[in-house]
Amino acid sequence: MASRFLVSIDGLDEDAGFSAVTLPPLPAVAAERGTAEGRVVLRRPASGDARLIDWWQAERAKPGSGRRDVAITLLDGAGRPALRWRVKGARPVLLSHGALDAESNAVLSETVELAFEGIEIEVG
């Protein structure tokens, strides 16, 4: 197992192959959240899998139509779920790719930033 977490997006694979996840700060009091809670950022090696790009393109064509739920599951040492973040009503707002550099051995990355309606945290 290369990572100790899984990312599942409704309509995509059970594990969409993300290698990094950044979660935003989550204020406890709704009044302090305001409208800018931040974004969930998902990064993975770029591949021929077009489903993420298709999701982003659908959202561009009709903003707000691409809302999906996303589950980010942290695994313990035995591979069992330890924590789960349930991101509700996520939609892609930014898609980016790393640099194409013929002199580098680095793997091209694909990053998507998600706006969302809310996040719930589950233990176990």
Secondary structure, 3 states (H helix, E strand, C coil): CCCCEEEEECCCCCCCCCCEEECCCCCCCHHHHCCCCCCEEEEEECCCCCHHHHHHHHHHHCCCCCCEEEEEEEECCCCCEEEEEEEEEEEEEEEEECCCCCCCCCCCEEEEEEECCEEEEEEC
